[in-house]
Amino acid sequence: MARPPLSLKSWPTWFLMGILRLICLLPWTLQLALGRRLGALVGSVAYRFRKIIDINLNWCLPLLSASDRRKLANDHFKDLGVSLMESAMTWWASDKRILDLSAIDGLEYLTRAQQQGRGVILMTYHSTTLSIGARIINTRIKINPLYKPTKNKVIAYISSVSFKAHAQTAILHTEVRKMIQLLKDGNIVWYVADQNFRKKGAVNIPFFNHPAATNVFAHRLAQMTNADVLFYACYRLENGHYQIAIEPPMNFANQDVFEASLEYHRRIENAILKYPSQYWWIHKRFKPLTESDSNIYEQVN
């Protein structure tokens, strides 16, 4: 493992991580309250992100009134604040603490595939509960997360230490051969492919009835490895506990790439509608793939 970054410019981040580490020792209910207050405070000044959120909500949930969109945006900022606390829990909390806060429905789909020696492409989506959801699953059955390191070297280091401690192994997003081999050997690969993707192989797939540039490699991966494809969602409940819902296998390999990717999007949509404030609304999901596509974020500076 690489050494921790200790240059002078990394010290402010280390200081903030130290504070977050101490906060992680507090009771979870207090962490939730702190996260919500922090998120609300950031939301009161983050005008650019508010514009993005409002555009996305208007695009995806057009039946909401202006007042409902404002409330949903405010709730989303609170959830973003909580997600910071969840990151700390993901990195530093004990397995017992994670177990006490969570439950999983559908775990039998993973264990059955493992018993049969089949690999699993475990797909989810970008929500404020993304990181803690993976950690929750790792407390029951070891997975292999596919990840792209963050640009912040301190956070990237802390994340890599967490991966080593809790996951089976971590797969850099460029390590395609490693990912394929793990699946062929009957392992579980954690794969998230729902953010804007405009590189080679991207396809416009409807998402909330609008074209969204999408990475469709999961379809090819399923065909190459004969792996099961499972979708799950992680919900933060009103009491601050977490519910993982793993759904029955998707029929990826026997569908064409468009239909398989559309099914993935539909499952994301259904999950979002259950707890809409927990989706990652600050992301520009609908940036144009081609010159003929409209740019709905054109007025966002």
C-alpha positions as CSV (number, residue, x, y, z in Angstrom):
1,M,0.0,0.0,0.0
2,A,1.2,3.5,-0.8
3,R,2.5,5.7,2.1
4,P,0.1,8.3,3.5
5,P,0.5,11.7,1.8
6,L,2.2,14.0,4.3
7,S,3.1,17.1,2.3
8,L,2.3,20.5,3.8
9,K,-0.7,21.0,1.5
10,S,-2.3,17.8,2.8
11,W,-2.3,19.0,6.4
12,P,-5.7,20.8,6.3
13,T,-7.4,17.7,5.0
14,W,-5.7,15.6,7.7
15,F,-7.0,18.1,10.3
16,L,-10.6,17.8,8.9
17,M,-10.3,14.0,8.8
18,G,-9.1,14.0,12.4
19,I,-12.2,16.0,13.4
20,L,-14.4,13.6,11.5
21,R,-12.7,10.6,13.2
22,L,-13.6,12.1,16.6
23,I,-17.2,12.7,15.5
24,C,-17.4,9.1,14.5
25,L,-17.1,8.2,18.2
26,L,-20.3,10.0,19.1
27,P,-23.7,8.3,19.3
28,W,-25.2,7.8,15.8
29,T,-28.2,9.9,16.6
30,L,-26.0,12.9,17.4
31,Q,-24.0,12.3,14.2
32,L,-27.2,12.4,12.2
33,A,-28.2,15.7,13.8
34,L,-24.8,17.2,13.1
35,G,-24.8,16.0,9.5
36,R,-28.3,17.4,8.8
37,R,-27.3,20.8,10.3
38,L,-24.1,20.9,8.3
39,G,-26.0,20.0,5.1
40,A,-28.6,22.6,5.7
41,L,-25.9,25.2,6.3
42,V,-24.1,24.4,3.0
43,G,-27.4,24.3,1.2
44,S,-28.1,27.9,2.2
45,V,-25.1,29.2,0.3
46,A,-24.5,26.6,-2.4
47,Y,-26.4,28.5,-5.1
48,R,-24.7,26.7,-8.1
49,F,-25.6,23.3,-6.7
50,R,-29.1,24.5,-6.0
51,K,-29.5,25.4,-9.7
52,I,-28.3,21.9,-10.7
53,I,-30.7,20.2,-8.2
54,D,-33.6,22.3,-9.3
55,I,-32.9,21.5,-13.0
56,N,-32.7,17.8,-12.3
57,L,-35.9,17.7,-10.2
58,N,-37.8,19.7,-12.8
59,W,-36.5,17.3,-15.5
60,C,-37.1,14.0,-13.6
61,L,-40.1,14.9,-11.4
62,P,-42.0,17.5,-13.4
63,L,-45.3,17.0,-11.4
64,L,-43.7,18.4,-8.3
65,S,-44.8,21.9,-7.4
66,A,-42.1,24.6,-6.9
67,S,-42.6,24.5,-3.2
68,D,-42.2,20.7,-3.2
69,R,-39.0,21.0,-5.2
70,R,-37.6,23.5,-2.7
71,K,-38.4,21.2,0.2
72,L,-36.9,18.2,-1.6
73,A,-33.7,20.2,-2.4
74,N,-33.5,21.2,1.3
75,D,-33.9,17.6,2.4
76,H,-31.3,16.5,-0.2
77,F,-28.7,18.9,1.3
78,K,-29.4,17.5,4.8
79,D,-28.9,14.0,3.4
80,L,-25.6,15.1,1.8
81,G,-24.5,16.3,5.2
82,V,-25.4,12.9,6.7
83,S,-23.4,11.2,3.9
84,L,-20.3,12.8,5.3
85,M,-20.9,11.1,8.7
86,E,-21.7,7.9,6.8
87,S,-18.3,8.1,5.1
88,A,-16.6,8.3,8.5
89,M,-18.7,5.3,9.7
90,T,-17.6,3.4,6.5
91,W,-13.9,4.1,7.2
92,W,-13.7,3.7,10.9
93,A,-16.7,2.0,12.6
94,S,-16.6,-1.5,13.8
95,D,-18.5,-4.3,12.1
96,K,-20.7,-4.6,15.2
97,R,-21.7,-1.0,15.0
98,I,-22.6,-1.4,11.3
99,L,-24.5,-4.6,11.9
100,D,-26.5,-3.0,14.7
101,L,-27.6,-0.2,12.4
102,S,-28.6,-2.3,9.3
103,A,-30.6,-5.1,7.8
104,I,-30.5,-6.8,4.4
105,D,-33.3,-8.3,2.3
106,G,-32.4,-10.6,-0.5
107,L,-29.0,-11.7,0.7
108,E,-29.9,-15.2,-0.4
109,Y,-29.4,-14.1,-4.0
110,L,-25.8,-13.5,-3.3
111,T,-25.2,-16.5,-1.2
112,R,-26.9,-18.8,-3.7
113,A,-24.7,-17.6,-6.6
114,Q,-21.6,-18.1,-4.4
115,Q,-22.7,-21.6,-3.5
116,Q,-23.1,-22.4,-7.2
117,G,-19.7,-20.9,-8.0
118,R,-21.1,-18.1,-10.1
119,G,-19.8,-14.6,-10.2
120,V,-22.0,-11.7,-9.4
121,I,-22.0,-8.2,-10.8
122,L,-23.6,-6.3,-8.0
123,M,-25.0,-3.0,-9.3
124,T,-26.4,0.0,-7.5
125,Y,-26.6,3.7,-8.1
126,H,-25.1,7.0,-6.8
127,S,-27.1,7.9,-3.6
128,T,-26.1,9.7,-0.4
129,T,-25.9,6.2,1.1
130,L,-23.6,4.7,-1.5
131,S,-20.5,4.2,0.7
132,I,-22.2,2.9,3.8
133,G,-24.3,0.6,1.7
134,A,-21.2,-1.2,0.4
135,R,-19.8,-1.4,3.9
136,I,-23.1,-2.9,5.2
137,I,-22.9,-5.7,2.6
138,N,-19.2,-6.3,3.4
139,T,-20.1,-7.1,7.0
140,R,-22.2,-10.1,5.7
141,I,-20.3,-11.2,2.6
142,K,-17.1,-9.9,1.1
143,I,-17.3,-8.0,-2.2
144,N,-14.8,-6.5,-4.6
145,P,-15.6,-2.8,-5.2
146,L,-14.7,-1.3,-8.5
147,Y,-13.5,2.3,-7.8
148,K,-11.9,5.4,-9.2
149,P,-9.6,7.2,-6.7
150,T,-10.7,10.7,-5.7
151,K,-8.3,13.5,-6.6
152,N,-7.8,14.3,-2.9
153,K,-4.8,12.1,-2.0
154,V,-5.6,12.0,1.8
155,I,-9.2,10.8,1.2
156,A,-7.9,8.4,-1.5
157,Y,-5.5,7.0,1.0
158,I,-8.1,6.6,3.8
159,S,-10.5,4.9,1.4
160,S,-7.8,2.5,0.2
161,V,-7.0,1.5,3.8
162,S,-10.8,0.9,4.4
163,F,-11.0,-1.2,1.3
164,K,-8.1,-3.3,2.4
165,A,-9.6,-3.8,5.9
166,H,-13.2,-4.6,4.9
167,A,-13.5,-5.7,1.3
168,Q,-12.1,-8.9,-0.3
169,T,-10.1,-6.7,-2.7
170,A,-10.5,-3.4,-4.5
171,I,-10.4,-3.1,-8.3
172,L,-9.1,0.1,-9.9
173,H,-11.4,1.2,-12.7
174,T,-8.7,0.5,-15.2
175,E,-8.1,-3.1,-14.1
176,V,-10.6,-4.7,-16.5
177,R,-8.8,-8.0,-16.7
178,K,-8.7,-8.4,-12.9
179,M,-12.4,-7.7,-12.8
180,I,-13.2,-10.3,-15.4
181,Q,-11.0,-12.9,-13.7
182,L,-12.6,-12.3,-10.3
183,L,-16.1,-12.8,-11.9
184,K,-15.0,-16.0,-13.7
185,D,-13.7,-17.3,-10.4
186,G,-17.1,-16.8,-8.8
187,N,-16.5,-13.6,-6.9
188,I,-18.8,-10.6,-6.3
189,V,-17.8,-7.3,-8.1
190,W,-19.5,-4.1,-6.9
191,Y,-20.2,-2.0,-10.0
192,V,-21.8,1.5,-10.2
193,A,-22.5,2.8,-13.7
194,D,-25.2,5.4,-13.4
195,Q,-23.3,8.7,-13.7
196,N,-22.8,10.7,-16.9
197,F,-20.4,8.9,-19.2
198,R,-19.4,10.4,-22.5
199,K,-16.3,8.3,-23.5
200,K,-16.1,5.6,-26.1
201,G,-18.9,3.1,-25.7
202,A,-21.4,5.5,-24.2
203,V,-25.0,5.1,-25.2
204,N,-28.0,7.4,-24.6
205,I,-30.4,5.4,-22.4
206,P,-33.7,6.9,-21.2
207,F,-33.7,7.8,-17.5
208,F,-36.9,9.3,-16.2
209,N,-37.9,9.5,-19.9
210,H,-34.9,11.6,-20.9
211,P,-31.7,10.5,-22.7
212,A,-28.8,10.0,-20.4
213,A,-25.2,9.2,-21.5
214,T,-24.5,5.8,-20.0
215,N,-21.7,3.3,-19.6
216,V,-23.1,0.0,-20.9
217,F,-20.0,-2.2,-20.3
218,A,-21.9,-4.2,-17.6
219,H,-23.9,-5.9,-20.3
220,R,-20.7,-7.1,-22.1
221,L,-19.2,-8.0,-18.8
222,A,-22.1,-10.3,-18.0
223,Q,-21.9,-12.0,-21.4
224,M,-18.1,-12.5,-21.1
225,T,-18.2,-14.0,-17.6
226,N,-21.7,-15.6,-17.4
227,A,-22.1,-13.8,-14.1
228,D,-25.4,-13.1,-12.4
229,V,-26.4,-9.4,-12.4
230,L,-28.1,-8.2,-9.2
231,F,-29.3,-4.7,-8.3
232,Y,-29.6,-3.4,-4.8
233,A,-30.6,-0.1,-3.1
234,C,-29.6,1.2,0.3
235,Y,-32.2,3.3,2.1
236,R,-31.7,5.4,5.2
237,L,-34.8,5.0,7.3
238,E,-36.5,7.6,9.4
239,N,-35.0,6.1,12.6
240,G,-31.5,6.5,11.2
241,H,-31.0,2.8,10.5
242,Y,-30.4,1.3,7.0
243,Q,-32.2,-1.2,4.9
244,I,-30.4,-2.9,2.0
245,A,-32.8,-4.4,-0.6
246,I,-31.1,-6.8,-3.0
247,E,-33.5,-7.6,-5.9
248,P,-33.7,-10.9,-8.0
249,P,-31.2,-11.3,-10.8
250,M,-31.7,-9.2,-13.9
251,N,-31.7,-10.9,-17.3
252,F,-28.8,-8.9,-18.6
253,A,-26.9,-11.5,-20.7
254,N,-30.0,-12.5,-22.7
255,Q,-31.2,-9.0,-23.5
256,D,-29.7,-6.6,-26.0
257,V,-27.5,-3.8,-24.6
258,F,-30.3,-1.2,-24.8
259,E,-32.9,-3.2,-23.0
260,A,-30.5,-4.4,-20.3
261,S,-29.4,-0.9,-19.6
262,L,-33.0,0.4,-19.6
263,E,-33.9,-2.2,-17.0
264,Y,-31.0,-1.0,-14.8
265,H,-32.3,2.6,-15.1
266,R,-35.9,1.5,-14.3
267,R,-34.7,-0.2,-11.1
268,I,-32.8,3.0,-10.2
269,E,-36.0,5.1,-10.8
270,N,-38.1,2.8,-8.6
271,A,-35.5,3.1,-5.8
272,I,-35.3,6.9,-6.1
273,L,-39.0,7.3,-5.8
274,K,-39.1,5.5,-2.5
275,Y,-36.6,8.0,-0.9
276,P,-36.1,10.8,-3.4
277,S,-34.0,13.1,-1.3
278,Q,-31.3,10.4,-1.0
279,Y,-30.5,10.3,-4.7
280,W,-27.4,12.2,-5.9
281,W,-29.3,15.2,-7.4
282,I,-26.2,17.5,-7.5
283,H,-24.8,15.5,-10.3
284,K,-25.2,16.7,-13.9
285,R,-26.7,13.4,-15.1
286,F,-28.1,14.7,-18.4
287,K,-25.0,16.4,-20.0
288,P,-25.2,15.9,-23.8
289,L,-23.6,13.0,-25.4
290,T,-23.8,14.3,-29.0
291,E,-24.0,17.8,-30.5
292,S,-27.6,17.3,-31.3
293,D,-28.5,16.6,-27.6
294,S,-29.8,19.6,-25.6
295,N,-27.7,20.9,-22.7
296,I,-30.1,21.6,-19.9
297,Y,-27.3,22.9,-17.6
298,E,-26.2,25.6,-20.1
299,Q,-27.1,28.4,-17.7
300,V,-25.3,26.9,-14.7
301,N,-22.0,28.6,-14.1
